[in-house]
Amino acid sequence: MADKNYQKENEIPREKEANREPMTDRQGHPVTDNQNLRTIGDRGPATMENYHFLEKMSHFDREEVPERVVHARGTGAFGYFETYGRVGEEPVEKYTRAKVFSGEGKRTPLMVRYSTVAGAKDSPETERDPRGFAVKMYTEDGNWDLVGNNLKIFFIRDAMKFPDMIHAFKVDPASNVPDPTKMFDFVSRSPEAIHMITFLFSPWGIPATYRHMQGSGVNTYKWVNDEGEAVLVKYHWEPKQGIRNLTQEEANDIQSQTVAHATEDLYLAIERGEYPEWELFVQIMEDGYHEELDFDPLDDTKLWPEDKFPWLPVGKMVLNENPTDFHAQIEQAAFGTGVLVDGMDFSDDKMLIGRTFSYSDTQRYRVGANYLQVPVNAPKTRVRTNQHRGQLDHRDPGEMGDDPSINYEPSMRGGLEEAEERGKPHRPTYNAEALRKPIDRPNNYGQAGETYRNFEDWERDELIKNLSDVLAQSDERIQEAMVHHFTQADEDYGRRVKEGIEAKVKEMENMKESGPPGREAGEKSKYGSAGTATEQQAAKDAVDKGHEADPY
């Protein structure tokens, strides 16, 4: 055996090693040598019939699935949801027939994936970025996915703009260097984003950990009761551990030590038995236009005022189990906003409709056509479907009923039949023309100003500093547009950002005059940005501070 040679060469007594099971390949064949290629003589050349090597290497070449376009960096855990059996002080059945909420004390197993949005798979978890908050519940009626973020609103209200938004927020496509000024170029022409930008550039844009952040469904959904009556509903997760956010300086310090602090924090907390908990609240609104509001209730850039639509508790989530195989259980986890159970329905939220297509579509590309057969994505209930075949189809043949030759419906010979409806269907009616048109109550600035005024002093100071530092390195046209937007939200807000930009520009000019060439200059490439001035200086410092070495 190769291990004997390895032991002889390295003089490591096997008696000191742990007991190990004999290795096999994926065909179940014993692997007697996992250290050496088969060669002609001990110096080679290698032979082509190296089956174990060829299988080992070819599988290694295919170990990774395509990275998520958004929410690539993330982690997750398992636990349960425990329902209160009521919504506030009322029976939950008044509003929804979804079984996951009925029966006080009933527990439903679940898994959660937390993430950043724009960064790559191994990007720092200290980035200023919304955090994904995706929950998959394995209910008695099949899977329910509640897919949202930590922040309760979003940048845009129409899914048509989503690809452009993400392009603007990611790295420069020419230089592959991060450039936050691209974000403001997009936002300067998308004023509905000002509310979200106000949250994002405050300390709320960098949650301290995944355990200490809120969660939200962001979009508006519907609850449907036995009579087919529907109400609009928004979901909110509140951490029982409390909420903690970071300033930019604090985040920079943490990032200098690790890029995975939030993943490690969640994993170690669960290992210690400090199981994080979140309470689930809903806001309920009658479905309709609501003329009394100065915004459209389906606009996901807006918050529903709590004094009019109070938060009502419906249950709690506890995470008490870590993954044992990160790739299989977390990386391959697939979520979709269209994964609803009976008693839930879609609202006419334009972003929700776009996400419902995009989320499931990206999983079919990323994981494969049979991504729902991956154990972490499969429901705990019995599956009976005629959807079959495709790459890596390993379904139970019993899913197609008693006669596997009947893979269609309807049939008089056998196979599957349609399920009976549990309650009256919800049938909304419409009387409007099909068109392409924005909503008639955008109110892009009202809640942004209100959020600014509701911040604590230190939060406003941090917001102004963060905005000023980035906008000072942006095109003057973008600066003027952003100051205009902030001023529309709140006069003090706009004034302070304008003054902050001017002060930062002056500071950059002074440093350019007195410092090394290029410091804070912010050079431009032929096609666009090569990073902010601070990032460019870091690249120069790497050269200037690098220690020379002789070749060997």
C-alpha positions as CSV (number, residue, x, y, z in Angstrom):
1,M,0.0,0.0,0.0
2,A,1.1,3.5,-0.7
3,D,0.5,4.5,2.9
4,K,3.3,2.2,4.0
5,N,5.8,4.0,1.7
6,Y,4.5,7.3,2.9
7,Q,5.0,6.3,6.5
8,K,8.5,5.1,5.7
9,E,9.5,8.3,3.9
10,N,8.0,10.6,6.6
11,E,8.7,8.4,9.6
12,I,5.3,8.9,11.1
13,P,4.2,5.9,13.1
14,R,0.7,4.8,12.0
15,E,0.0,4.0,15.7
16,K,-0.4,7.8,16.3
17,E,-3.0,8.2,13.5
18,A,-6.8,8.0,14.0
19,N,-8.6,4.9,12.8
20,R,-9.8,5.4,9.3
21,E,-12.1,3.6,7.0
22,P,-10.7,2.2,3.7
23,M,-11.2,4.6,0.8
24,T,-13.3,3.8,-2.4
25,D,-13.9,5.6,-5.6
26,R,-17.4,6.7,-6.7
27,Q,-17.9,3.3,-8.3
28,G,-17.3,1.6,-4.9
29,H,-13.9,0.2,-5.9
30,P,-11.2,0.1,-3.2
31,V,-8.5,2.8,-3.7
32,T,-5.2,1.1,-2.8
33,D,-3.0,4.0,-3.9
34,N,-4.2,7.6,-3.5
35,Q,-0.7,9.1,-3.7
36,N,0.9,8.1,-7.0
37,L,0.0,8.0,-10.7
38,R,0.6,4.8,-12.6
39,T,3.8,5.4,-14.6
40,I,6.4,3.5,-16.6
41,G,9.1,3.4,-13.9
42,D,9.1,5.7,-10.9
43,R,10.0,8.8,-13.1
44,G,7.3,8.3,-15.7
45,P,5.9,8.7,-18.3
46,A,2.3,8.3,-17.0
47,T,-0.1,5.8,-18.6
48,M,-3.5,6.5,-20.0
49,E,-5.2,3.8,-18.0
50,N,-5.0,5.9,-14.8
51,Y,-8.7,5.4,-14.1
52,H,-8.7,6.5,-10.5
53,F,-6.6,9.6,-11.3
54,L,-8.8,10.5,-14.3
55,E,-12.0,10.2,-12.3
56,K,-10.5,12.1,-9.3
57,M,-9.2,15.0,-11.4
58,S,-12.2,15.3,-13.7
59,H,-14.5,15.5,-10.8
60,F,-12.3,18.0,-9.1
61,D,-12.5,20.1,-12.3
62,R,-16.3,20.2,-11.9
63,E,-16.6,20.7,-8.2
64,E,-18.1,24.2,-8.3
65,V,-21.5,25.2,-9.6
66,P,-21.8,28.6,-11.3
67,E,-21.7,31.4,-8.8
68,R,-24.9,33.3,-8.1
69,V,-25.1,36.6,-10.0
70,V,-26.4,38.2,-6.8
71,H,-26.2,36.9,-3.2
72,A,-23.1,34.9,-4.1
73,R,-21.4,35.4,-0.6
74,G,-23.4,33.7,2.1
75,T,-23.9,31.1,4.8
76,G,-26.8,29.4,6.4
77,A,-28.2,27.1,9.1
78,F,-31.2,24.9,10.0
79,G,-33.9,25.2,12.7
80,Y,-37.6,25.5,13.0
81,F,-40.5,28.0,12.9
82,E,-43.0,27.9,15.8
83,T,-46.4,29.4,15.1
84,Y,-48.4,31.3,17.7
85,G,-51.6,30.2,16.0
86,R,-52.9,33.8,15.9
87,V,-52.0,37.1,14.3
88,G,-51.8,39.6,17.1
89,E,-54.8,38.8,19.3
90,E,-56.9,37.3,16.4
91,P,-57.1,33.8,15.1
92,V,-54.8,33.5,12.1
93,E,-57.5,31.7,10.2
94,K,-59.4,35.0,9.8
95,Y,-56.8,36.0,7.3
96,T,-55.1,32.9,5.9
97,R,-55.7,29.2,5.6
98,A,-52.0,28.5,5.3
99,K,-51.4,25.5,7.7
100,V,-47.9,26.7,8.7
101,F,-49.5,29.4,10.8
102,S,-52.3,27.4,12.4
103,G,-52.1,25.4,15.6
104,E,-50.4,27.2,18.5
105,G,-47.0,25.7,19.2
106,K,-46.7,23.7,16.0
107,R,-43.1,23.6,14.7
108,T,-42.1,23.5,11.0
109,P,-38.5,22.6,10.0
110,L,-36.6,25.2,8.0
111,M,-33.3,26.3,6.6
112,V,-32.0,29.9,6.2
113,R,-29.4,31.4,4.0
114,Y,-28.0,34.8,4.7
115,S,-25.9,36.7,2.2
116,T,-24.5,39.9,0.8
117,V,-26.0,41.0,-2.5
118,A,-23.4,42.5,-5.0
119,G,-20.2,40.9,-3.9
120,A,-18.5,37.8,-5.2
121,K,-18.5,34.4,-3.5
122,D,-15.5,35.1,-1.3
123,S,-16.0,38.9,-0.9
124,P,-15.8,40.5,2.6
125,E,-18.8,40.3,4.8
126,T,-18.1,43.8,6.0
127,E,-19.2,45.3,2.6
128,R,-21.7,48.1,2.6
129,D,-24.5,46.1,1.0
130,P,-28.0,44.8,1.7
131,R,-28.0,41.4,3.3
132,G,-30.1,38.6,1.9
133,F,-32.4,36.9,4.4
134,A,-34.0,33.8,2.7
135,V,-36.0,31.3,4.6
136,K,-37.2,27.9,3.3
137,M,-39.9,26.2,5.4
138,Y,-40.7,22.6,4.8
139,T,-44.4,22.8,5.6
140,E,-47.1,20.1,5.6
141,D,-48.4,21.7,2.3
142,G,-45.0,21.7,0.6
143,N,-42.2,24.2,0.6
144,W,-42.7,27.9,1.4
145,D,-39.8,30.3,0.6
146,L,-39.8,33.8,2.2
147,V,-37.0,35.5,0.2
148,G,-36.0,39.0,1.3
149,N,-33.3,41.2,2.7
150,N,-32.4,42.8,6.0
151,L,-33.5,46.2,4.9
152,K,-37.3,46.5,4.5
153,I,-37.3,48.5,1.2
154,F,-35.5,48.3,-2.1
155,F,-33.7,50.5,-4.7
156,I,-36.2,50.2,-7.5
157,R,-40.0,49.4,-7.9
158,D,-40.0,47.9,-11.4
159,A,-38.2,44.7,-12.2
160,M,-37.4,46.0,-15.7
161,K,-34.6,48.0,-14.1
162,F,-33.1,45.2,-12.0
163,P,-30.3,44.0,-14.4
164,D,-29.1,47.6,-15.0
165,M,-29.1,48.2,-11.3
166,I,-27.0,45.2,-10.5
167,H,-24.6,46.0,-13.4
168,A,-24.1,49.5,-11.9
169,F,-23.5,48.1,-8.4
170,K,-21.0,45.5,-9.4
171,V,-17.3,45.9,-10.4
172,D,-16.3,47.9,-13.4
173,P,-16.7,45.5,-16.4
174,A,-13.5,46.9,-18.1
175,S,-11.1,47.0,-15.2
176,N,-12.8,44.5,-12.9
177,V,-12.2,47.0,-10.1
178,P,-14.9,48.0,-7.6
179,D,-16.3,51.5,-8.2
180,P,-19.1,52.8,-6.1
181,T,-19.4,56.0,-8.2
182,K,-21.1,53.8,-10.8
183,M,-23.8,53.2,-8.3
184,F,-24.5,56.9,-8.0
185,D,-24.4,57.4,-11.7
186,F,-27.4,55.0,-11.8
187,V,-29.1,56.3,-8.7
188,S,-28.8,59.9,-9.9
189,R,-31.3,59.0,-12.7
190,S,-33.4,56.8,-10.4
191,P,-34.8,59.0,-7.6
192,E,-36.9,56.2,-6.2
193,A,-33.6,54.8,-4.8
194,I,-33.0,57.7,-2.5
195,H,-34.8,56.1,0.4
196,M,-32.8,52.9,0.1
197,I,-29.5,54.9,-0.3
198,T,-30.3,56.7,2.9
199,F,-30.5,53.5,4.8
200,L,-27.6,51.8,2.9
201,F,-25.0,54.6,3.6
202,S,-26.0,54.9,7.2
203,P,-24.7,52.3,9.8
204,W,-27.8,50.2,8.8
205,G,-25.8,49.4,5.6
206,I,-23.3,47.2,7.5
207,P,-25.0,44.9,10.0
208,A,-22.5,43.7,12.6
209,T,-23.5,40.0,12.1
210,Y,-26.2,38.0,10.5
211,R,-27.5,37.2,14.1
212,H,-28.0,40.8,14.9
213,M,-29.9,42.0,11.8
214,Q,-33.6,42.3,10.9
215,G,-35.2,40.5,8.0
216,S,-38.0,41.5,5.7
217,G,-39.9,40.0,2.8
218,V,-39.5,43.4,1.2
219,N,-42.3,42.7,-1.3
220,T,-46.0,42.7,-0.7
221,Y,-47.8,39.4,-0.7
222,K,-51.4,38.3,-0.1
223,W,-53.0,36.1,2.6
224,V,-56.1,34.2,1.5
225,N,-58.7,32.7,3.9
226,D,-61.1,29.8,3.4
227,E,-63.7,32.1,1.8
228,G,-61.2,33.3,-0.9
229,E,-60.9,36.7,0.8
230,A,-57.5,38.3,0.5
231,V,-55.5,40.9,2.3
232,L,-52.1,42.5,1.5
233,V,-49.4,41.4,3.9
234,K,-45.7,42.3,4.6
235,Y,-43.4,40.1,6.7
236,H,-40.8,41.3,9.2
237,W,-38.2,39.3,11.2
238,E,-37.0,40.8,14.4
239,P,-33.8,39.4,16.1
240,K,-34.3,38.6,19.8
241,Q,-30.5,39.0,20.2
242,G,-30.9,42.7,19.4
243,I,-29.8,44.8,16.4
244,R,-26.2,45.8,15.9
245,N,-24.7,47.8,13.1
246,L,-21.1,49.0,12.2
247,T,-19.6,52.3,11.2
248,Q,-17.3,52.2,8.2
249,E,-14.2,52.6,10.3
250,E,-15.2,49.6,12.5
251,A,-16.0,47.5,9.4
252,N,-12.6,48.4,7.9
253,D,-10.9,47.2,11.1
254,I,-12.7,43.9,11.1
255,Q,-12.1,43.4,7.4
256,S,-8.3,43.8,8.0
257,Q,-8.5,40.6,10.1
258,T,-11.0,38.4,8.3
259,V,-13.4,38.5,5.4
260,A,-15.8,35.9,6.9
261,H,-16.6,37.2,10.4
262,A,-20.4,36.9,10.0
263,T,-20.2,33.3,8.8
264,E,-17.9,32.4,11.7
265,D,-20.1,34.2,14.2
266,L,-23.2,32.4,13.2
267,Y,-21.5,29.0,13.1
268,L,-19.8,29.3,16.4
269,A,-22.9,30.7,18.2
270,I,-24.9,27.6,17.2
271,E,-21.9,25.4,18.1
272,R,-22.0,27.0,21.6
273,G,-25.7,26.3,21.9
274,E,-26.5,30.1,21.7
275,Y,-29.3,29.5,19.2
276,P,-30.3,32.8,17.5
277,E,-34.0,33.6,17.4
278,W,-36.2,35.9,15.3
279,E,-39.8,36.8,15.9
280,L,-42.0,37.0,12.8
281,F,-44.4,39.9,12.5
282,V,-46.8,40.8,9.7
283,Q,-48.5,44.0,8.7
284,I,-51.9,43.6,7.1
285,M,-53.7,46.0,4.8
286,E,-56.9,45.7,2.8
287,D,-56.2,45.1,-0.9
288,G,-56.9,48.3,-2.8
289,Y,-55.7,51.7,-4.0
290,H,-55.8,53.4,-0.6
291,E,-56.3,57.0,-1.5
292,E,-55.6,58.1,2.1
293,L,-51.9,57.2,1.6
294,D,-49.4,59.5,-0.2
295,F,-47.7,56.4,-1.8
296,D,-48.7,53.2,-3.5
297,P,-48.8,50.3,-1.0
298,L,-47.3,48.0,-3.6
299,D,-44.2,50.2,-4.0
300,D,-41.3,48.3,-2.4
301,T,-39.3,51.5,-2.0
302,K,-41.7,52.5,0.8
303,L,-42.4,51.5,4.4
304,W,-46.0,51.0,5.6
305,P,-46.5,53.3,8.6
306,E,-46.7,51.3,11.8
307,D,-49.3,53.6,13.4
308,K,-51.7,52.8,10.6
309,F,-50.7,49.2,10.0
310,P,-49.2,47.8,13.2
311,W,-46.8,44.9,13.5
312,L,-48.6,41.8,14.6
313,P,-46.6,38.8,15.9
314,V,-47.4,35.4,14.3
315,G,-44.5,33.1,15.4
316,K,-40.8,32.7,16.0
317,M,-37.8,31.1,14.2
318,V,-34.9,29.3,16.0
319,L,-31.7,28.2,14.4
320,N,-30.2,25.3,16.2
321,E,-28.2,23.2,13.6
322,N,-25.2,24.0,11.5
323,P,-24.6,22.5,8.0
324,T,-22.4,19.4,7.8
325,D,-21.7,19.9,4.1
326,F,-21.6,23.5,3.1
327,H,-21.8,22.9,-0.7
328,A,-24.6,20.4,-0.6
329,Q,-26.7,22.2,2.0
330,I,-26.0,25.9,1.6
331,E,-24.3,26.5,-1.8
332,Q,-26.9,24.4,-3.6
333,A,-29.8,25.8,-1.6
334,A,-32.3,27.4,-4.1
335,F,-35.0,29.9,-3.2
336,G,-37.8,31.5,-5.2
337,T,-40.4,34.2,-4.4
338,G,-43.0,32.1,-6.3
339,V,-42.7,29.2,-3.8
340,L,-46.0,29.8,-1.9
341,V,-48.3,27.4,-0.2
342,D,-52.1,27.3,-0.1
343,G,-53.4,30.4,1.8
344,M,-50.9,32.7,0.2
345,D,-50.9,34.5,-3.1
346,F,-49.1,37.2,-5.2
347,S,-49.8,40.8,-5.0
348,D,-49.4,43.1,-8.1
349,D,-46.0,44.3,-6.8
350,K,-44.0,44.8,-10.0
351,M,-40.8,43.7,-8.4
352,L,-42.4,40.6,-7.0
353,I,-43.5,39.5,-10.4
354,G,-40.0,40.0,-11.8
355,R,-38.3,38.2,-8.9
356,T,-40.7,35.3,-9.2
357,F,-39.4,34.5,-12.7
358,S,-35.8,35.4,-12.1
359,Y,-35.1,33.4,-8.9
360,S,-36.3,30.0,-10.1
361,D,-34.9,30.5,-13.5
362,T,-31.4,31.2,-12.2
363,Q,-31.5,28.0,-10.1
364,R,-32.2,25.9,-13.1
365,Y,-29.1,27.4,-14.8
366,R,-27.0,27.3,-11.7
367,V,-27.8,24.0,-10.1
368,G,-29.6,22.3,-12.9
369,A,-33.1,21.4,-14.2
370,N,-33.6,19.0,-11.3
371,Y,-32.5,21.4,-8.5
372,L,-35.6,20.6,-6.6
373,Q,-34.4,17.0,-6.2
374,V,-31.4,18.1,-4.2
375,P,-32.2,17.1,-0.6
376,V,-32.0,20.6,0.8
377,N,-34.5,21.9,-1.8
378,A,-36.8,18.9,-1.8
379,P,-40.1,19.2,0.3
380,K,-40.7,16.9,3.2
381,T,-44.1,16.0,1.8
382,R,-44.7,13.3,-0.8
383,V,-44.1,14.5,-4.3
384,R,-46.3,13.3,-7.1
385,T,-45.5,14.8,-10.5
386,N,-45.0,14.1,-14.2
387,Q,-42.0,16.4,-14.3
388,H,-39.1,14.1,-15.0
389,R,-35.9,13.4,-16.9
390,G,-33.3,16.1,-17.4
391,Q,-29.7,16.0,-16.2
392,L,-29.1,14.1,-12.9
393,D,-32.8,13.0,-12.6
394,H,-32.8,10.7,-9.6
395,R,-36.5,10.9,-8.6
396,D,-38.4,8.1,-6.9
397,P,-40.4,6.4,-9.8
398,G,-43.4,6.3,-7.3
399,E,-43.7,10.1,-7.8
400,M,-45.6,9.3,-11.0
401,G,-48.3,7.2,-9.4
402,D,-49.1,3.5,-9.5
403,D,-48.5,3.2,-13.3
404,P,-45.1,4.8,-14.3
405,S,-46.0,4.4,-18.0
406,I,-48.7,7.1,-17.6
407,N,-46.5,10.2,-17.5
408,Y,-49.2,12.6,-18.6
409,E,-52.5,14.0,-17.3
410,P,-55.4,13.6,-17.8
411,S,-55.8,9.9,-18.4
412,M,-58.6,7.3,-18.0
413,R,-56.0,4.5,-17.6
414,G,-54.4,5.8,-14.4
415,G,-51.6,8.1,-13.4
416,L,-52.2,11.3,-11.4
417,E,-55.2,13.6,-11.1
418,E,-55.7,17.2,-10.1
419,A,-55.9,17.9,-6.4
420,E,-59.1,19.3,-4.9
421,E,-59.1,22.9,-3.8
422,R,-59.1,23.3,0.0
423,G,-61.0,26.6,0.1
424,K,-62.6,29.1,-2.2
425,P,-60.1,30.5,-4.8
426,H,-59.1,34.1,-4.6
427,R,-60.1,35.8,-7.9
428,P,-59.1,39.4,-8.2
429,T,-60.7,41.4,-11.0
430,Y,-59.3,44.2,-13.1
431,N,-60.6,46.9,-15.3
432,A,-57.6,48.6,-16.9
433,E,-55.7,48.8,-20.1
434,A,-52.4,47.0,-20.7
435,L,-49.6,49.5,-20.9
436,R,-46.1,50.5,-19.9
437,K,-46.3,53.2,-17.3
438,P,-44.9,54.1,-13.9
439,I,-47.1,54.3,-10.9
440,D,-49.0,57.5,-10.3
441,R,-47.9,58.1,-6.7
442,P,-44.0,57.8,-6.7
443,N,-43.4,60.2,-3.8
444,N,-39.7,59.5,-4.2
445,Y,-38.5,61.8,-1.4
446,G,-41.1,61.9,1.5
447,Q,-40.0,58.8,3.4
448,A,-36.3,59.3,2.6
449,G,-36.5,62.6,4.4
450,E,-38.5,61.1,7.3
451,T,-35.9,58.3,7.7
452,Y,-33.1,60.9,7.7
453,R,-34.8,62.9,10.4
454,N,-35.5,59.8,12.5
455,F,-31.9,58.8,12.6
456,E,-29.9,59.4,15.7
457,D,-27.3,62.2,15.5
458,W,-24.3,59.8,15.1
459,E,-26.2,57.9,12.4
460,R,-26.8,61.0,10.4
461,D,-23.1,62.0,10.8
462,E,-22.0,58.6,9.6
463,L,-24.4,58.8,6.6
464,I,-23.1,62.3,5.6
465,K,-19.5,61.2,5.8
466,N,-20.0,58.0,3.8
467,L,-22.0,59.7,1.1
468,S,-19.5,62.6,0.9
469,D,-16.5,60.4,0.7
470,V,-17.8,58.5,-2.4
471,L,-19.6,61.4,-4.1
472,A,-16.5,63.6,-3.9
473,Q,-14.9,61.2,-6.4
474,S,-17.8,61.2,-8.7
475,D,-18.5,63.2,-11.8
476,E,-19.7,66.8,-10.9
477,R,-22.9,66.2,-12.8
478,I,-23.6,63.2,-10.5
479,Q,-22.7,65.3,-7.5
480,E,-25.2,68.0,-8.4
481,A,-28.0,65.5,-9.2
482,M,-27.5,63.7,-5.9
483,V,-27.4,66.9,-3.8
484,H,-30.7,67.9,-5.5
485,H,-32.3,64.6,-4.6
486,F,-31.1,64.8,-1.0
487,T,-32.3,68.3,-0.7
488,Q,-35.8,67.3,-2.0
489,A,-35.9,64.8,0.8
490,D,-34.7,67.2,3.5
491,E,-33.1,70.6,3.1
492,D,-30.6,69.9,5.9
493,Y,-29.8,66.5,4.3
494,G,-28.9,68.1,1.0
495,R,-27.0,71.0,2.6
496,R,-24.8,68.7,4.7
497,V,-24.0,66.4,1.8
498,K,-23.0,69.4,-0.4
499,E,-20.8,70.7,2.3
500,G,-19.3,67.3,2.9
501,I,-18.5,66.8,-0.8
502,E,-16.8,70.3,-0.9
503,A,-14.7,69.5,2.2
504,K,-13.6,66.1,0.9
505,V,-12.7,67.5,-2.5
506,K,-10.6,70.2,-0.9
507,E,-8.9,67.5,1.3
508,M,-8.1,65.5,-1.8
509,E,-6.7,68.5,-3.6
510,N,-4.4,69.3,-0.6
511,M,-3.2,65.7,-0.4
512,K,-2.5,65.7,-4.1
513,E,-0.3,68.8,-3.7
514,S,1.5,67.6,-0.6
515,G,1.5,63.9,-0.9
516,P,3.2,61.4,-3.3
517,P,2.1,61.7,-7.0
518,G,-1.3,60.4,-7.6
519,R,-2.5,60.3,-3.9
520,E,-6.2,60.9,-3.8
521,A,-6.1,61.9,-7.5
522,G,-8.5,59.2,-8.7
523,E,-7.1,58.4,-12.1
524,K,-9.4,57.4,-14.9
525,S,-8.8,54.6,-17.3
526,K,-9.5,54.8,-21.1
527,Y,-13.0,53.3,-20.6
528,G,-13.9,54.5,-17.2
529,S,-13.0,53.9,-13.6
530,A,-9.9,52.1,-12.2
531,G,-11.3,52.4,-8.7
532,T,-11.7,55.2,-6.2
533,A,-8.8,57.4,-5.2
534,T,-8.4,55.5,-1.9
535,E,-8.3,52.1,-3.8
536,Q,-5.8,53.4,-6.3
537,Q,-3.6,54.6,-3.4
538,A,-3.8,51.2,-1.8
539,A,-2.5,49.7,-5.1
540,K,0.3,52.2,-5.2
541,D,1.2,51.5,-1.6
542,A,1.5,47.8,-2.4
543,V,4.3,48.7,-4.9
544,D,6.0,51.4,-2.7
545,K,5.9,49.3,0.5
546,G,6.8,46.0,-1.2
547,H,10.2,44.6,-0.1
548,E,12.6,43.9,-2.9
549,A,13.9,40.3,-3.3
550,D,16.5,38.6,-5.4
551,P,15.5,35.9,-7.9
552,Y,16.1,32.3,-6.9
